[in-house]
Amino acid sequence: MKRSALLARRTPLLAKTGLRRTALPDNPLSRVAKRTSQPKRHAKSGIPAKVRVALAARSGGVCEIGAPGCVGRAVDPSHRKATGAGGRHGQAAVRHHVLSNILHACRFCHERHVHAYPAAAYWRGWALREHENPAAVPVLYRWKWVLLSDNGTVTASTPKEMP
């Protein structure tokens, strides 16, 4: 197929930068293996170790959200009240990193249900507004309405009314 006059290049392709091309190593797979063998480093959530241990004990390593499509293995601590709502340092962080404000979730539930559908997450108690008290707001915990306490207990509660 012949190029039309509109598609013809008016200038030749020239190297505009002084970048030099380097030769590939003898075994390119060794470089890839080195890069992928190290674990990924995720941003720290700032949750104290004592609270992490209590959270793992409460969840038993199983996702506390349990939404449809859940993979079951809890790996992400999910703050019900956003980290930015109320402060990240000092006493604000101490009040923020409590068991009533954190759910132990699988990555699927955390990303696909809590963050992707905020309106549903607010209604189910998986996410809270800045003025709400995590210990007083019921949460849909493995498809049962419960109240979470700061000492790690889970007590049954009445269901929320539909908005």
Sequence and secondary structure as in RCSB ss.txt:
>XXXX:A:sequence
MKRSALLARRTPLLAKTGLRRTALPDNPLSRVAKRTSQPKRHAKSGIPAKVRVALAARSGGVCEIGAPGCVGRAV
DPSHRKATGAGGRHGQAAVRHHVLSNILHACRFCHERHVHAYPAAAYWRGWALREHENPAAVPVLYRWKWVLLSD
NGTVTASTPKEMP
>XXXX:A:secstr
    TTTS SS     S        S HHHHHHHHHHS          HHHHHHHHHHHTTB SS  TT   B  
EEEESB TTSS SSHHHHHHHSSGGGEEEE HHHIIIIIIT HHHHHHHTSSB TT  TTTS EEETTEEEEE T
TS EEE       
